[in-house]
Amino acid sequence: GGGWLGGFGAAPVLAVLCAVAAASALLAASLPALPVGGAASGAARPPALDVMRQAASDPRCRDIFVLQLVVACAFHVYNGTSDLYVRSLGYSSSELGYILSYAGTTFALCNLLLVPRLAAAGTRRLLPAAFVCVAVGRAGLGAASWLPPTPTILCAYVVCNFGQGLLATLLKARLSAGVAPDRLALLLSLLDATRATAGTVVPLVSGVIYDTAGPSAPAAAAAAIA
């Protein structure tokens, strides 16, 4: 087993990963500092608690954070047991690696080639369409348990990853609209924290669903949520 990568051993793979990490660190260190809103005019940065209170009292911001929580919960419901699910379909560890590489590649290509062009058209109509894409894609992943698994999974990941990339971009774009620069960084951090918070609890629920309802049940539950 191990596919063509298995013939190289672990050391070259780890060396490549370390080189990528070092290059990323150097690139990050070379980036210029972001300007802080209000600094040029001498205005003080608004307190974090004030920004959070204003976001909580703004219906538009509340809706975006709720949608982000729903998206994150749906992601972790499936992702928490996705490896076990794919293995239950008969794939080996190396084949699982290829599937995940394919998923990452499709996500990157969708975000590079499709999402920016569509996001520029606006968010009102695209947000529901993005949720539908994610739901259809995850339903397709679940259907791989009774349809031919490989073509079903490959097609489902394209649809699902396109929807996920579109959702992430649109939610951030909608949150950024009309927000002062000195508040935007905190609001985006809160949006990321909302997504991370779902990852602390929802995988536990995913495991229970997997054990009680079967390997494909988390994918079906994720499709029902988003």
Disulfide bonds with the S-S distance in Angstrom:
none
